[in-house]
């Protein structure tokens, strides 16, 4: 007799794509498939952490070896055998397809409790963008109230970094090449200041004033101007992933005892911590909710940088129509 899915995968949590308690809600950044929020509809026999009807989230990771040093430290994102939510091979050799579906099945270790007071659509991008900036801020000590944080780039990552920085009690300055983002940064997102990278006078006045900079820029850009903004012992942390190598000048690092580092999303434990922090401080991403049949238009707008700041697909309403 053939075994049921629950018998074959007793550790896994099941859910359906829906906007209500009948199943899992799957809104996520449209060009990814790894920011999924919903409701548990079924569990395997060995699942102890979740039960039917609970709100849950699935982020970037759905598998890892569970035994390496990284996994033992709850840093599954650095596991050599990490399994990503889409376009990855699971440990059993099957391919992962992410949230572009009406059902998602995930091992309970990689499922997150999604706080009730976070909107599922605006909260979904936190599962990637949120932890991508939260993790380095915690690891590199960028959370001390009163310190000065620079946020380079005001996009999907940068706007969440501004909100997190303010919640940590930091003075936050947005560093951008787009003058039209000043009002957005200060009036809408709550940044304390705005620094236009092409304004020599403002750059000069800001030299050596920042304790930390989190660099979210994904295009190739010079690091020297950013390093010059840092104080002695300042830290420049990059998370933007340009597609070509950046030139790293050594002289300013040596003369200012400065540090350049990086970070890649976060482990499951830290992602849960980030969600709980965001729920406490009422932090979500700024999004536009779209249907599946609007994806081509969304791509065209994205190419023009015409999105504030994440497109989120309403899977249930798209399927029901």
C-alpha positions as a Markdown table, in Angstrom:
| # | Residue | x | y | z |
|---|---|---|---|---|
| 1 | Unk | 0.0 | 0.0 | 0.0 |
| 2 | Unk | 1.4 | 3.4 | -0.9 |
| 3 | Unk | 2.2 | 5.7 | 2.0 |
| 4 | Unk | 0.6 | 9.1 | 2.4 |
| 5 | Unk | 2.7 | 12.2 | 2.1 |
| 6 | Unk | 2.5 | 12.6 | 5.9 |
| 7 | Unk | 3.9 | 9.1 | 6.4 |
| 8 | Unk | 6.7 | 9.6 | 3.9 |
| 9 | Unk | 7.7 | 13.0 | 5.4 |
| 10 | Unk | 6.8 | 12.9 | 9.1 |
| 11 | Unk | 8.9 | 15.9 | 10.0 |
| 12 | Unk | 7.2 | 18.2 | 7.4 |
| 13 | Unk | 4.6 | 20.9 | 7.6 |
| 14 | Unk | 2.0 | 21.3 | 4.9 |
| 15 | Unk | 0.1 | 24.3 | 3.7 |
| 16 | Unk | -2.2 | 25.6 | 1.0 |
| 17 | Unk | -2.1 | 28.9 | -0.8 |
| 18 | Unk | -5.0 | 31.0 | 0.5 |
| 19 | Unk | -5.7 | 34.4 | 2.1 |
| 20 | Unk | -7.6 | 33.0 | 5.0 |
| 21 | Unk | -7.5 | 30.2 | 7.5 |
| 22 | Unk | -8.3 | 27.6 | 4.9 |
| 23 | Unk | -4.6 | 27.4 | 4.0 |
| 24 | Unk | -1.2 | 28.9 | 3.5 |
| 25 | Unk | -0.8 | 32.4 | 2.3 |
| 26 | Unk | 2.1 | 32.9 | -0.1 |
| 27 | Unk | 2.9 | 36.5 | -0.8 |
| 28 | Unk | 6.5 | 37.2 | -1.6 |
| 29 | Unk | 8.9 | 39.4 | -3.6 |
| 30 | Unk | 7.9 | 38.6 | -7.1 |
| 31 | Unk | 11.3 | 37.9 | -8.6 |
| 32 | Unk | 12.1 | 35.5 | -5.8 |
| 33 | Unk | 10.2 | 32.4 | -4.5 |
| 34 | Unk | 11.4 | 32.4 | -0.9 |
| 35 | Unk | 9.3 | 34.8 | 1.1 |
| 36 | Unk | 6.2 | 32.8 | 1.9 |
| 37 | Unk | 3.7 | 33.4 | 4.7 |
| 38 | Unk | 0.6 | 31.3 | 5.4 |
| 39 | Unk | -1.3 | 28.9 | 7.7 |
| 40 | Unk | -0.5 | 25.3 | 8.4 |
| 41 | Unk | -3.1 | 22.9 | 7.0 |
| 42 | Unk | -1.5 | 19.6 | 7.8 |
| 43 | Unk | 1.5 | 18.2 | 9.7 |
| 44 | Unk | 3.6 | 15.0 | 9.6 |
| 45 | Unk | 3.3 | 12.6 | 12.5 |
| 46 | Unk | 6.7 | 13.7 | 14.0 |
| 47 | Unk | 6.0 | 17.4 | 13.9 |
| 48 | Unk | 5.9 | 18.9 | 17.4 |
| 49 | Unk | 6.6 | 22.6 | 16.9 |
| 50 | Unk | 3.5 | 23.5 | 14.8 |
| 51 | Unk | -0.1 | 22.6 | 14.5 |
| 52 | Unk | -2.9 | 23.1 | 12.0 |
| 53 | Unk | -4.2 | 26.7 | 11.8 |
| 54 | Unk | -1.0 | 28.4 | 13.0 |
| 55 | Unk | 0.5 | 31.3 | 11.0 |
| 56 | Unk | 3.9 | 30.4 | 9.7 |
| 57 | Unk | 6.6 | 31.6 | 7.3 |
| 58 | Unk | 9.2 | 30.0 | 5.1 |
| 59 | Unk | 12.2 | 32.0 | 4.1 |
| 60 | Unk | 15.3 | 31.4 | 2.1 |
| 61 | Unk | 16.3 | 28.0 | 3.6 |
| 62 | Unk | 14.4 | 24.7 | 3.5 |
| 63 | Unk | 17.2 | 22.3 | 4.3 |
| 64 | Unk | 20.8 | 21.8 | 5.6 |
| 65 | Unk | 22.9 | 18.9 | 6.8 |
| 66 | Unk | 22.0 | 19.6 | 10.5 |
| 67 | Unk | 25.4 | 18.2 | 11.7 |
| 68 | Unk | 28.1 | 20.7 | 10.6 |
| 69 | Unk | 29.6 | 23.4 | 12.8 |
| 70 | Unk | 27.4 | 26.1 | 11.1 |
| 71 | Unk | 24.2 | 24.1 | 11.7 |
| 72 | Unk | 25.1 | 23.3 | 15.3 |
| 73 | Unk | 25.5 | 27.1 | 15.8 |
| 74 | Unk | 22.0 | 27.8 | 14.2 |
| 75 | Unk | 23.7 | 29.2 | 11.2 |
| 76 | Unk | 22.2 | 27.0 | 8.6 |
| 77 | Unk | 22.7 | 29.7 | 6.0 |
| 78 | Unk | 26.4 | 29.0 | 6.0 |
| 79 | Unk | 26.0 | 25.2 | 5.8 |
| 80 | Unk | 28.0 | 23.7 | 2.9 |
| 81 | Unk | 24.9 | 21.6 | 2.0 |
| 82 | Unk | 22.3 | 24.3 | 2.5 |
| 83 | Unk | 19.1 | 23.8 | 0.5 |
| 84 | Unk | 17.5 | 27.0 | -0.8 |
| 85 | Unk | 13.8 | 27.4 | -1.1 |
| 86 | Unk | 13.9 | 27.5 | -4.9 |
| 87 | Unk | 16.2 | 26.4 | -7.7 |
| 88 | Unk | 18.1 | 24.1 | -5.4 |
| 89 | Unk | 18.5 | 20.4 | -4.9 |
| 90 | Unk | 17.1 | 18.9 | -1.7 |
| 91 | Unk | 19.0 | 16.3 | 0.2 |
| 92 | Unk | 16.9 | 13.6 | -1.4 |
| 93 | Unk | 17.8 | 14.8 | -4.9 |
| 94 | Unk | 14.5 | 16.5 | -5.8 |
| 95 | Unk | 14.4 | 20.1 | -7.0 |
| 96 | Unk | 13.0 | 22.9 | -4.9 |
| 97 | Unk | 10.5 | 25.3 | -6.6 |
| 98 | Unk | 9.7 | 27.7 | -3.8 |
| 99 | Unk | 6.4 | 29.5 | -3.3 |
| 100 | Unk | 5.1 | 29.8 | -6.9 |
| 101 | Unk | 2.5 | 27.1 | -6.1 |
| 102 | Unk | -0.7 | 26.3 | -4.2 |
| 103 | Unk | 1.1 | 24.0 | -1.7 |
| 104 | Unk | 4.3 | 24.2 | 0.2 |
| 105 | Unk | 5.8 | 21.3 | 2.2 |
| 106 | Unk | 8.7 | 22.1 | 4.5 |
| 107 | Unk | 10.7 | 20.3 | 7.3 |
| 108 | Unk | 9.6 | 21.8 | 10.6 |
| 109 | Unk | 13.2 | 23.0 | 11.5 |
| 110 | Unk | 13.0 | 25.6 | 8.7 |
| 111 | Unk | 9.5 | 26.8 | 9.4 |
| 112 | Unk | 9.1 | 30.1 | 11.3 |
| 113 | Unk | 6.3 | 31.4 | 13.6 |
| 114 | Unk | 4.8 | 34.4 | 11.9 |
| 115 | Unk | 3.6 | 37.0 | 14.5 |
| 116 | Unk | -0.1 | 37.7 | 14.4 |
| 117 | Unk | 0.4 | 41.5 | 14.4 |
| 118 | Unk | 2.5 | 41.5 | 11.2 |
| 119 | Unk | 0.6 | 41.9 | 8.0 |
| 120 | Unk | 1.3 | 38.8 | 6.0 |
| 121 | Unk | 1.8 | 40.7 | 2.7 |
| 122 | Unk | 4.0 | 43.5 | 4.0 |
| 123 | Unk | 5.7 | 41.2 | 6.5 |
| 124 | Unk | 6.6 | 38.5 | 4.0 |
| 125 | Unk | 9.7 | 40.3 | 2.5 |
| 126 | Unk | 11.2 | 40.4 | 6.0 |
| 127 | Unk | 11.9 | 36.7 | 5.6 |
| 128 | Unk | 14.8 | 37.6 | 3.2 |
| 129 | Unk | 15.3 | 41.4 | 3.1 |
| 130 | Unk | 14.6 | 41.8 | 6.8 |
| 131 | Unk | 17.1 | 39.2 | 8.1 |
| 132 | Unk | 19.7 | 40.2 | 5.4 |
| 133 | Unk | 20.1 | 43.5 | 7.1 |
| 134 | Unk | 19.2 | 42.5 | 10.7 |
| 135 | Unk | 21.8 | 39.7 | 10.9 |
| 136 | Unk | 24.9 | 41.9 | 10.2 |
| 137 | Unk | 23.6 | 44.7 | 12.4 |
| 138 | Unk | 23.5 | 42.3 | 15.3 |
| 139 | Unk | 26.7 | 40.4 | 14.5 |
| 140 | Unk | 28.8 | 43.5 | 13.9 |
| 141 | Unk | 27.4 | 45.4 | 16.9 |
| 142 | Unk | 25.5 | 48.0 | 14.9 |
| 143 | Unk | 22.8 | 48.3 | 17.5 |
| 144 | Unk | 24.1 | 50.6 | 20.2 |
| 145 | Unk | 21.6 | 53.5 | 20.7 |
| 146 | Unk | 23.0 | 56.9 | 19.8 |
| 147 | Unk | 25.6 | 55.6 | 17.3 |
| 148 | Unk | 25.5 | 56.8 | 13.7 |
| 149 | Unk | 24.5 | 54.4 | 11.0 |
| 150 | Unk | 24.9 | 55.1 | 7.3 |
| 151 | Unk | 22.6 | 53.2 | 4.9 |
| 152 | Unk | 24.0 | 53.2 | 1.4 |
| 153 | Unk | 21.3 | 52.6 | -1.2 |
| 154 | Unk | 17.6 | 53.1 | -0.5 |
| 155 | Unk | 15.8 | 50.1 | -2.1 |
| 156 | Unk | 14.4 | 46.8 | -1.0 |
| 157 | Unk | 17.2 | 46.2 | 1.6 |
| 158 | Unk | 18.0 | 49.8 | 2.4 |
| 159 | Unk | 14.5 | 50.9 | 3.4 |
| 160 | Unk | 14.2 | 48.0 | 5.9 |
| 161 | Unk | 17.7 | 48.9 | 7.3 |
| 162 | Unk | 16.5 | 52.4 | 8.0 |
| 163 | Unk | 13.5 | 51.1 | 9.9 |
| 164 | Unk | 15.6 | 48.7 | 11.9 |
| 165 | Unk | 18.3 | 51.3 | 12.6 |
| 166 | Unk | 15.7 | 53.7 | 14.1 |
| 167 | Unk | 14.2 | 50.9 | 16.1 |
| 168 | Unk | 17.6 | 50.2 | 17.6 |
| 169 | Unk | 17.9 | 53.8 | 18.6 |
| 170 | Unk | 20.6 | 54.8 | 16.0 |
| 171 | Unk | 21.0 | 58.0 | 14.2 |
| 172 | Unk | 20.4 | 57.0 | 10.6 |
| 173 | Unk | 21.7 | 58.7 | 7.4 |
| 174 | Unk | 20.7 | 57.5 | 4.0 |
| 175 | Unk | 23.5 | 57.7 | 1.4 |
| 176 | Unk | 22.1 | 57.8 | -2.1 |
| 177 | Unk | 22.9 | 58.9 | -5.7 |
| 178 | Unk | 19.3 | 59.8 | -6.3 |
| 179 | Unk | 18.3 | 63.3 | -5.0 |
| 180 | Unk | 14.6 | 62.5 | -5.4 |
| 181 | Unk | 14.9 | 60.0 | -2.5 |
| 182 | Unk | 15.6 | 62.6 | 0.1 |
| 183 | Unk | 12.0 | 63.2 | 1.0 |
| 184 | Unk | 11.2 | 59.5 | 0.9 |
| 185 | Unk | 14.1 | 58.8 | 3.3 |
| 186 | Unk | 13.3 | 61.5 | 5.9 |
| 187 | Unk | 9.6 | 62.1 | 5.7 |
| 188 | Unk | 8.3 | 58.6 | 5.0 |
| 189 | Unk | 10.9 | 56.3 | 6.5 |
| 190 | Unk | 12.1 | 58.4 | 9.4 |
| 191 | Unk | 15.8 | 58.8 | 8.6 |
| 192 | Unk | 17.6 | 61.6 | 10.4 |
| 193 | Unk | 19.6 | 62.8 | 7.4 |
| 194 | Unk | 20.2 | 62.3 | 3.7 |
| 195 | Unk | 23.6 | 62.4 | 2.0 |
| 196 | Unk | 23.7 | 62.8 | -1.8 |
| 197 | Unk | 26.8 | 61.0 | -2.9 |
| 198 | Unk | 27.3 | 63.5 | -5.8 |
| 199 | Unk | 27.3 | 66.6 | -3.5 |
| 200 | Unk | 31.0 | 67.3 | -2.7 |
| 201 | Unk | 30.2 | 69.9 | 0.0 |
| 202 | Unk | 27.9 | 67.6 | 1.9 |
| 203 | Unk | 30.3 | 64.7 | 1.5 |
| 204 | Unk | 33.2 | 66.8 | 2.9 |
| 205 | Unk | 31.1 | 67.9 | 5.9 |
| 206 | Unk | 30.2 | 64.2 | 6.6 |
| 207 | Unk | 33.8 | 62.8 | 6.5 |
| 208 | Unk | 34.6 | 60.7 | 9.6 |
| 209 | Unk | 31.1 | 61.1 | 11.2 |
| 210 | Unk | 29.7 | 57.5 | 10.9 |
| 211 | Unk | 30.2 | 54.6 | 13.2 |
| 212 | Unk | 28.8 | 52.0 | 10.7 |
| 213 | Unk | 27.7 | 51.8 | 7.1 |
| 214 | Unk | 25.6 | 49.0 | 5.8 |
| 215 | Unk | 26.1 | 48.9 | 2.0 |
| 216 | Unk | 23.0 | 47.6 | 0.2 |
| 217 | Unk | 24.0 | 48.8 | -3.3 |
| 218 | Unk | 23.9 | 46.0 | -5.8 |
| 219 | Unk | 25.6 | 47.9 | -8.7 |
| 220 | Unk | 29.4 | 48.2 | -9.0 |
| 221 | Unk | 30.5 | 51.3 | -7.0 |
| 222 | Unk | 33.6 | 52.7 | -5.3 |
| 223 | Unk | 34.2 | 51.9 | -1.7 |
| 224 | Unk | 36.7 | 54.7 | -0.9 |
| 225 | Unk | 34.0 | 57.4 | -0.5 |
| 226 | Unk | 32.1 | 55.2 | 1.9 |
| 227 | Unk | 35.2 | 54.3 | 3.9 |
| 228 | Unk | 36.0 | 58.1 | 4.2 |
| 229 | Unk | 32.7 | 58.6 | 6.0 |
| 230 | Unk | 33.6 | 56.3 | 8.8 |
| 231 | Unk | 35.1 | 57.2 | 12.1 |
| 232 | Unk | 38.2 | 55.5 | 13.6 |
| 233 | Unk | 37.2 | 51.9 | 14.1 |
| 234 | Unk | 34.3 | 52.2 | 11.8 |
| 235 | Unk | 32.7 | 49.3 | 10.0 |
| 236 | Unk | 31.5 | 49.0 | 6.4 |
| 237 | Unk | 29.3 | 45.9 | 5.9 |
| 238 | Unk | 28.2 | 45.0 | 2.4 |
| 239 | Unk | 25.2 | 42.9 | 1.6 |
| 240 | Unk | 24.3 | 44.2 | -1.9 |
| 241 | Unk | 26.1 | 41.6 | -4.1 |
| 242 | Unk | 27.3 | 43.5 | -7.1 |
| 243 | Unk | 27.8 | 41.2 | -10.1 |
| 244 | Unk | 31.5 | 42.3 | -10.5 |
| 245 | Unk | 34.3 | 42.6 | -8.0 |
| 246 | Unk | 34.7 | 45.8 | -6.1 |
| 247 | Unk | 38.1 | 47.5 | -5.6 |
| 248 | Unk | 39.1 | 47.5 | -2.0 |
| 249 | Unk | 41.6 | 50.2 | -1.0 |
| 250 | Unk | 43.8 | 49.1 | 1.9 |
| 251 | Unk | 45.3 | 52.4 | 2.9 |
| 252 | Unk | 42.2 | 53.9 | 4.5 |
| 253 | Unk | 41.6 | 50.6 | 6.4 |
| 254 | Unk | 45.1 | 50.7 | 7.9 |
| 255 | Unk | 45.1 | 54.4 | 8.7 |
| 256 | Unk | 41.6 | 54.3 | 10.3 |
| 257 | Unk | 41.7 | 50.8 | 11.8 |
| 258 | Unk | 38.5 | 50.3 | 9.8 |
| 259 | Unk | 36.8 | 47.0 | 9.0 |
| 260 | Unk | 35.1 | 45.8 | 5.8 |
| 261 | Unk | 32.8 | 42.8 | 6.2 |
| 262 | Unk | 29.9 | 40.9 | 4.7 |
| 263 | Unk | 26.9 | 38.9 | 5.7 |
| 264 | Unk | 24.5 | 36.4 | 4.0 |
| 265 | Unk | 20.9 | 36.3 | 5.2 |
| 266 | Unk | 20.6 | 34.6 | 8.6 |
| 267 | Unk | 19.9 | 31.2 | 10.3 |
| 268 | Unk | 16.5 | 30.1 | 11.3 |
| 269 | Unk | 16.9 | 31.1 | 15.0 |
| 270 | Unk | 18.0 | 34.6 | 14.1 |
| 271 | Unk | 15.3 | 34.9 | 11.4 |
| 272 | Unk | 12.7 | 34.2 | 14.1 |
| 273 | Unk | 14.4 | 36.7 | 16.4 |
| 274 | Unk | 14.2 | 39.3 | 13.6 |
| 275 | Unk | 10.5 | 38.6 | 13.1 |
| 276 | Unk | 9.7 | 39.0 | 16.8 |
| 277 | Unk | 11.7 | 42.2 | 16.9 |
| 278 | Unk | 9.9 | 43.6 | 13.9 |
| 279 | Unk | 6.5 | 42.6 | 15.4 |
| 280 | Unk | 7.4 | 44.4 | 18.6 |
| 281 | Unk | 8.4 | 47.6 | 16.7 |
| 282 | Unk | 5.7 | 47.4 | 14.0 |
| 283 | Unk | 8.2 | 47.1 | 11.2 |
| 284 | Unk | 7.2 | 45.8 | 7.8 |
| 285 | Unk | 8.4 | 46.3 | 4.2 |
| 286 | Unk | 6.9 | 48.9 | 2.0 |
| 287 | Unk | 5.2 | 46.8 | -0.8 |
| 288 | Unk | 2.8 | 46.8 | -3.8 |
| 289 | Unk | 0.4 | 43.9 | -3.9 |
| 290 | Unk | 0.0 | 42.4 | -7.4 |
| 291 | Unk | -1.8 | 39.5 | -9.1 |
| 292 | Unk | 0.1 | 36.8 | -11.0 |
| 293 | Unk | -1.1 | 38.3 | -14.3 |
| 294 | Unk | 0.6 | 41.6 | -13.5 |
| 295 | Unk | 4.1 | 40.1 | -13.3 |
| 296 | Unk | 5.3 | 41.3 | -16.7 |
| 297 | Unk | 4.2 | 44.8 | -15.9 |
| 298 | Unk | 6.0 | 44.5 | -12.6 |
| 299 | Unk | 9.2 | 43.4 | -14.3 |
| 300 | Unk | 9.0 | 46.4 | -16.7 |
| 301 | Unk | 8.5 | 48.8 | -13.7 |
| 302 | Unk | 11.4 | 47.1 | -11.8 |
| 303 | Unk | 13.7 | 47.8 | -14.7 |
| 304 | Unk | 12.9 | 51.5 | -14.4 |
| 305 | Unk | 13.3 | 51.4 | -10.6 |
| 306 | Unk | 9.6 | 52.1 | -10.3 |
| 307 | Unk | 8.8 | 50.2 | -7.2 |
| 308 | Unk | 8.6 | 51.1 | -3.5 |
| 309 | Unk | 10.1 | 48.7 | -2.5 |
| 310 | Unk | 8.8 | 45.2 | -3.0 |
| 311 | Unk | 6.3 | 43.6 | -5.3 |
| 312 | Unk | 4.3 | 40.9 | -3.5 |
| 313 | Unk | 2.1 | 38.4 | -5.3 |
| 314 | Unk | -1.3 | 37.7 | -3.9 |
| 315 | Unk | -1.3 | 34.0 | -4.8 |
| 316 | Unk | -4.8 | 33.1 | -3.5 |
| 317 | Unk | -6.7 | 35.8 | -5.2 |
| 318 | Unk | -4.7 | 35.1 | -8.4 |
| 319 | Unk | -5.6 | 31.4 | -8.3 |
| 320 | Unk | -9.3 | 32.0 | -7.4 |
| 321 | Unk | -9.8 | 34.3 | -10.4 |
